[in-house]
């Protein structure tokens, strides 16, 4: 099935967490590739970075509001003022290691924040006329980590039972259940998507791929958990942004869609591929491979063995497919980090964004 072009009908999209990694990719995509108007609502926590939106922040179709999704009156006012056709809810605490060290923030943002968003959206939706009610969507963006871990074969699908193992994945599973409950109980037209691991430009440096790129360039050790055999399914963030747009434009209310890039890799394979790509693009001065910097460190608690996604439903029903292979996406990502040190260097210096966390307990 070939992918169709974006909806030609301009929509008003309220994006929560639009200064984060996936959220900013979605906002950039919406402003550059669609006629839609965007309100970005973000609290600007450590992972929120307005410089990620510099390429589009002068667009007349884009505006920003600094607000906390747990602040019900602020969210209600944003809905009343902007009058969105779609709410895409991405705002979340999203780092597994940080959830091990400090789970309270994950409970507050991911569960209480989603509850607050749902209550505000329901009140707003109930006040719409019938035509607007029928068109409205509350799109909740989640993770494949809610499904737990896989053995060496099999894939996550929309029918996979939930089995979260970390404070992060448990909080996201809770928020998924709340969203579906607001649909089943109150009739709110919701959509849920669960994605695999994202990577690409503007990724906060504490996550695996940017962490490895930056540490490699700095001549530091490249930390790999355990033996590096944990498996993740990787999705280029711009492919994800196109998928999210496709879901809220054409998806069926009440349905879930799993989004993956069909790029299943062990962690050591990911790190090795980064090193090999850097060897070709920016060789070390001493002529050695960046692979010599790989070090193995103690595994984190509750580290799921394998995630892998079967995205057949969204491919079949909505006509979306990932455009980037892992090799092409990782090269694009590395070249972006090489060309944009001015974006990531302050995060490393000011926020300690390459420090390892998640070893408590």
Order of alpha helices (4+ residues) and beta strands (2+ residues): beta-alpha-beta-beta-alpha-beta-alpha-alpha-alpha-alpha-beta-alpha-beta-beta-alpha-beta-beta-alpha-beta-beta-alpha-beta-alpha-alpha-alpha
